[in-house]
Amino acid sequence: MLISFLRTVVLYLLLIVTVRLMGKRQIGEMEPAEFVVTMLLANLAAIPMQDSAIPLLSGLVPILVILGLELILAAVSLQSIRMRRLLCGKPVILMQNGKILERNLQRTRVNLDELTMHLREKGIFDLSTVKFAILETNGQLSTLLYAKEQPASARDAGIRVRETELPVTIISAGRILAENLHLAGRDGGWLEAELKRRSLTAEQVLLLTVDAAGTVYLVRKEDLA
């Protein structure tokens, strides 16, 4: 039992490191090649994890080989458009200038029900408002509406709005993130004043963020109740 436990821990940690090295795409929307790699890793790890008769090294080597191949192919793909298309394919236009391209639907094996379903997921119920619909290599559908169907922006309406700033987390789960405090251009005195103004201590705060404009967002721990 102890050996099985230790083997499982080693394989688990190795898979975590492997996926981290492969990049965040592996845990997001995956390309076909990435999906294959993920499935291979799961199967390769499961065999030595379940069968203690198999040497642990025999389970580690294939995983490391897959990792090496993935990193090499990723590096080659960055330089070669042909390699990217070979491994990931290329986007396919399903609707162009408001017209459904039936031949491309057949190529990608997407039926009309699936197309309309993906459009509804994006809040589009009227196909006549869609100028382009593109099936991306990760299986997602990108759409471009006709200009008259798109919501008006602040620029279109002639309204001057303040730029949105990226908030920086200062306190997380009662813990002060000193590095982020410096990153936000604030100091301990500012934080102490903000907490004192609200009659709080850092330990009582679940989340506190501030952006470049000085907007503070604060959630108390008891707000979760």
N, C-alpha and C positions, 0 to 999 in steps of 0.2 A: 504493500500500500504506500509506503514512504517513497519507494522508487518511482511508482506511478505518479505520485504527487509532484515529486521533483521534476520528472520528465515533462509533465503538463505545464509547470511553472516556467521551465526553460523555453519550451516551444511557444508558450503564450507571449513571453517577453520578446522572443525573437520575431514573432509575427508583428508585434506592435512596432518594433524598431524598423522592420522591413517596410511596413506600410508607411511609416513616417518618412523613410528615405525615398520612397516612391513619389511622395508629394501629396498634397491635399486633394488632387483630382481623384485619387483612389477612393476617397470617402464622399465624393460628391457625385455629380452626374458622370458616369463612366463611358469612355469610348469602347468599341468592341474589343480591342486588344487589351485594354485595362480590365474589362470584365473577365476575360479568359484568364489573365494573370491572377486575379483575385480568387477565382474558382480553383485554380491549380494550387494556390497557397493553402486554401482551406482543406483540400483533399490531402495534400502532402503532409500537413501538420496532423491531420486526424489519424492517419495510419500508425505512426510511431507513438502517438498519444494513447491509442487504444491497445496496441500490441506491444507489451513490454519485452517480447522476445526479439524484436527488431532493435539493433543497436541505435542509440540515440544519434550517433554521428550519421548514420544512414538516413535519418530524417532531416538532419540539419543541412547536409550537403545539397540536396535538391532545392531547398528553399533559398539557400545562398546563391545557387546557380541561376534560379529564376530572377532573383534580385539583380544579379549582375547583368543578365540579359536585358532586363527592363530598363536599367540605367543606361546601358549602351544604346539600346534602340531609341530611348528618349533623347539622348545626345545627338544621334544621327538624324532623328526627326526634326530637331531644331534647325538643322542645316539643309535638309533635303525635303522639298515639297513632294517629290515622288514617294518618298518613304512614308511621309505623313498620310498621303492618300492611300497608300497600300495598307497601312495598319489601321487607319481610322475611317477611310472613305472620304467623301466630300458631301457638302450640303446639297439637297435636292429641292428644287422649286416645285411646290405642289399647286400653287395658285399664282398666276401672273397677270397683272392688269385686270384683276377681278375675275379671271377665267380659270376654272379648274382644269389642270393638265392631267387628263385621264391616263396618258401613257406613263407619266411619272408616278402616279398613284399605283399603277400596276408594277412598275419597277421596284418600288419600295414596299409593295404588298400592304399598302394602307388603303382601307376601304373608305367609302364616304361617311359611314357612321363614325369611324375613328377620327376622321378629319374634323367633322362637326363637333365631336366630343372634345377634341383638343382646343378648338376655337371657343367652345362654351366655357372651358376651364379658364380661358383668358378673358371671360366676360363678353365674348363676341357671339351674338345670336343671329345677326343679320350678315350673311355671307357677301351681300352686295357692298358692304362697307370695307371689305378686305381687298387691298391692292396686291399685296404679296403675302404668301404663306410659304415658309421655307422649313423643311425638315432638316434639323442640324444633325451632326454626326453622333451626338450623344442621345438622339431619340427625341429631343425636345422640339417643339414647333415655335418658330419665330414668326411674328406677323407685323405687317406694316399696313396701317389703315390709309384710306384716301385722306388727303389734307383736310377736306371739309368735314370729315368724320372724327378727326383727332381733337382731343380737348384743348382748349385755348390755353396758352402759357401766359405767364405774367408779362412777357415781352409783347405777345400778341395784343394783350389788353392794355398795353401802355402803362402798366403798374410797376413802380419801383419797389422792389422787395429786398430785404436784407439777406445777404448770403448765408446759407446754412453752414454752421461750423461743426467740426467733429468733436464730440464730447470726450473728455479724458476721465477715466475712473480714478477717483482719489481715495475712496474708502470702499472696500468690498468685504461683506460679511464681518463688519466690525474691525477690519484690519486696514491700517493706513498704508497706502502704497507710496512710499517716499519718492521713488523714482518717477512715478507719474505726477506727483506734486510738482517736482522740478520741471518736468516736461510741459506742464500746463502753465508754467511761469508764475506759480504761486509758492508761498512759503508756509511754514508752520504757523506763523502769526495770523495769516489770512484764514487758515483752516480753523484755528482755535476761535477766531472771531465768528466765523460762520456757525460753528457748533454752539458757541455761547449764545448767539442770537436766537437759536432755536431751543435752548436749554437742554442740549444733548451732549453725550460723550461719544467718542468714536465707537465704543463697544455697542452702543444702542442703534447704530446706523447699519442698515443692510447694504445700501448702495448710495454713493454720493458721486456725482459727476459734475464737471464744469467745462464749458467750451470757451473758445477764444474771445467771445463777446461777453463773457462773465456770467452766462446763464447757468444757474446751479439747479441740479435735479437731485432730490434727496428722498429716500424711502427708509422709514424706520423699521426696525425688525418687528415690532408689534403689529405693523400693518399687514403682516401675513396672516394674522389670526382671523 
